[in-house]
Amino acid sequence: MNTKWTAIAAATGLALVSMGASADRSEWPDSFTVGTASQGGTYFAYGSGWAKLVSDELGVPGGGEVTGGPNQNLALVHNGDVAFGMTTMGPAAEALAGDSPIAPGIPLDNACAMFPMYQTPFSVTVLSSSGIESISDIPDGAAIGFGPAGSTSDTYFPRMLETLGVDFDRRNGGWNDLAGQMQDGLIDVIAFAAGVPVPAVSQLEVQTDINIIEFTEEEQATVMDAFPVAAFDISADTYQTLNEPARAVSMWNFSIAGCDLPESFVYETTKAVMENHDRMMEIHSAAATTVPENYDKNNVLPFHPGAARWFEENGYDIADDMIHQ
């Protein structure tokens, strides 16, 4: 059994603390990668951050990788191309059923749930100069950026806006790229689905005047009836642009692990994230909901046995049929 020790600075000096004893590491990977999404989005910042935290805690080199987002992450984890990834519950349900646009007809059943992350709000951003102040103001044929192809935003937001009667010209790209295109007048609207604050939106509002468009109560109810989302308010302190909460809808995100990864490796990874909430908050404020109590927000993917063991040891019951066998 190996025990890793590290020196940490405290107000009274230096002290040695145990990093926790792990089981036999002989089958652990030499390094690991976390599938995230495009730069400028929350996934990339959040995922790269917890990859570093885990690497520091376990002494295993690891980092985040730019990907197309949740759908691609599910496929990459399923195939063993990356050890870990992040996904939203909608794409996860579709992937498990064999309905993923990345791998149609193939159930992606080698991706297991690990720990809860945060909710992804769906929100619309425009330049103030556009004159658009509501979803109904979006003109017919408007060029709307929906994020990377195959992302949660690209999978669901076009359908949501079609349900609300919006006619548009669909565009794809990374969030930073789309923000630049909107500033250059090449697209009219960006439909974001990302944890808040979205880095690209925060950067936009520093550079120019923007409107963050909220759903009306009726629009929110219509979308909730048609899609696997819940009501969500983007708090007023999220962006400088907001003076009051903005009504939105959201979808839960979970980290995922290859179901065939060693149990002790996933146990220690889960432990590292779940027991270092302060450090997670330093990575991104969306981590406010990266807490064990939200384990029950996953009702789609089976938990990896290593993750399930950590939750059960800490008083959170997971049904047997929700643990990968």
N, C-alpha and C positions, 0 to 999 in steps of 0.2 A: 504494500500500500504506500503510495507516495503522498507526502504532505508538502504543500507549497507555502512558504512564508514570505511575507513582504514587510518592508519597513514603511510605516506611515508617519507623517508628521502630525503631531498633536500640539495643542497649546502649551502643554507642559514638557514637550520634548518628543523624542522618538520612542516608538514602542513597536514590538513585533507582534503581529497577529497572524493566526492561522488562516489560510485561504480555504481550508476545508479539505478533508481527505477524500480523494477520489478512489474509485475502484480500479482494478487493473486497467492500465492505459495501453496495453499492448495492441489493442485493435482500434485505438483512436486514430483519426486522420492526422497527418503531419501538419496540415493547415486546413483552413476552411474559408468558404466564400458565402456571403449573404446576398441573394438577389434582391435588388431594390427597385428602382425605376429611373426616370430621367433626372438629370441634374436640374436644380431649380424647384423640384418638388419635395414634399415632406418625406416621402419614402427614402430618398437618397440620403438626406441629412440624418434622419432617424436611424436607418439601417446601418449606415457606415459608423454611426456613433455606438450602437449597441454591439456591433462587430468588434470594435476596438475595446469596449468594456470587457467583453467575454475573453478576447485575446489576452488582455492584461491580467484578468482574474485566473485564467486557466493555463497561461503560458503556452498557448498554441497560436501561431501566427494566423491572422484572419483579417478580412476587410470586406467592404461593400463593393458590389459590382453594378454598373449601370445596366438596366434591362428595360424591357417594354412594359414592366409593371406586373400586376397580380396574375394575369393569365399566363404570361411567359414564365413568371416565377414558379407557378404550379407545375408547368411542364419541365422546367429545368430541375426542380427538386425531384419530381417523379422519376426523371431519367438519370438522376445522380450527377448531373452536370454541376450543380452547386449543392452544398450541404443544407443550407438554410435559405429561406425566402420569406416574403411577406405577401399577404393576400387579403382581399375583402371577402365577406361571406357569400355574396352573390356569385362571383366567378368561381369560388370554391365549390358551391353546390352544382354549378353547371359542369365543372371539370370532373367531379366525382361521378356525375351521371353520363359522362361521355359527350357532353354538349359544348366543350370548350372550343372557341373559334381557332385556337392554336392547334388542337389535335381532335378534330371532329370524329366522333364514333369510337374514340379510345378513352375508357374511364381512367382518369389520372388518380389512381388509388394508392400510390406510393408516397403521397404527401400527407404528413400527419400534423395535427395542431400541436403547438408548443406553449405559447403564452399570449394573453390578450395584449393588444396594443392601444388602439384609440379608435374613435369614430371618424370616418371620412365624410365631411359635409360636401354637398353638391352646391356650388355657388357660381354666379355669373359675374364677370368683371368686364367693364367697358371703360373707354376714355370718357371723361366728363364732356368733352367737346362733341361726342357723338350725339348727345341729346337723348340717349336711351336711359330711361329711369325705371323701367319695369320690363318684365318678360314680354308683355303684350306690345311694348314699344319696338321690339326687335323687328326691323323691316323684312319683308319677304326677300329671300335670296341673300340674306346677310351671310358673310363668310365667318363661320364660327370655328375656332380652334378647340378640339376636344382632347388634346394631349396625345401621347404616343399611341399608335395603332395597337389595339388589343388591351389597352389599359382599362381600369374600372370606369374612368370617365368616358372613354371612347366606346365602351360596351353599353353603358346605361344612359348617359346624358343625351345622346341623340334620340333615343327612344322616348325619354322623358319629355324633351322639347316637342317632339312630334305629337305626343299625347296632349300637349298643351296648345297644339295648333300652330307651332312655329315652323315656318318654311326657311330652309337654310342651305348654304353651300358648305359641305363638310371638309374641314382641314385637320391634318394631324401634324404632330411634332412635339419635341420636348418643351417643357413649360417655359424655360428661358428663351428659347427660340420663338415661341408663339408670342411671348410678351414683347420681344423686339419687333416682330411682324406687326403687332397691333400699334405700337408706337410709330412705325413707318407707314401706317395706313394700308397695309396689305390684307389685314383681316379686321373685322368689325367687333367681334366678341370673343372672349375666352370663357369656356364652360369648364370650370375647375372641379375636380373631385380629388381632394387631397386634405390631409390633416392640416389644421390651422394653428398658427399662421403659415400660409403657403409662402415660401421664400420668394418666389417670383412676384407675388402680389405685393409683398412688403417692399421689394425693390422698386416695383412700378410706382407705388404711391410716393416714394421718395423723389422719383424723377419727373412725375407728371401728375395731373389731377385725374382721379378715376372715380367711377361709381361702382359700388358693390351692390348688385341687384338682388333683392330678396324675393322669395316666393310670397304671393298673397296667401291668405288662409285657404282660399278655395283651390288655388294651384297646389299648395302643399298637400291638401287632402286628396286631390285627384291623383297625384304622383304616389302617395302612400298606398292608395287602393290598388295601384297597378304594378308596383315594384317592391322588392324586399328591402325597404328603407323605413326609417323612423323619423319622427319630428326632431328637429335640432335647431338651437339658436346659436348663431355665431356671436359671441359676447362683444360688447362695444369696445372693450379694451384690446381686442385682437389686432385691429388695424387703426391707424391714425384717421383714416377716412370715415370710420363709423362713429356716429354720435349716440346710437342706441343699438340694441341687439338686432341682428338681421335673421329673419326667418329662413330656414333651410330644411333640407332632409339629409339623412346620413346613413352610412353603412359601416358595420363594425369591421375592424382589421385584426388579424391574428398573424403571429409569426408561425412559420411552418418548418418542418424538418423532414428529411428523408426517413421514411418509416423503418428502413433497414440500418440506420445509424446505430452505433453501440448505445445501449441504454444508459450506461454511466456517463457517456459524453453529453447526451441530451439532458440528463438529470443535472449535471454540473452547469450546463449552459443556461437552463431554466433558472436554477438557483442563483446564478450570477446576476441575471437581469431582475428577477423578482425580489432579491434581497439588497438591491442597490438603487432604490427609488430616487434618492437624492442625486445620484450621478446620472440617472436617466433623465431627470428634469434639467440637468445642465446641458444635455444633448439637445432636447427639444421640449417645449412646453406642452406639446401634445401628449407627452408621457405622463401627464397628470392622471390619466386613466389606465396606465400600464401598471395595474395592481392586481394581486391574486383574486380579489373579490369579483373581478370581471371574467373569471374563467368560464362562467356559465353563459357568456354571450356567444360562445361557439356551440351551435347545435347541428353542425354540418359535418365537420371532419373528425375522424377518430383521433384521440390524443396519442402522441407517442408514449410508449410505456415509461420512458425515462421522465418525461414531463409529468405524466399522471402520478408517478411515484412521489415527485416533489410536492404536488398539490395535496395528495392524500396524506403525506407525512405532516403537512401543515394545516390539516383540518378541513380540507375542501374535498367533498365527496364527488367522485366521477363514476357514473354508471359503468358497469362492466362492458356493456355493448358500445360504449363511447371510447373504449381503449383498444388500440390496434392489437390484434392477436397475431 
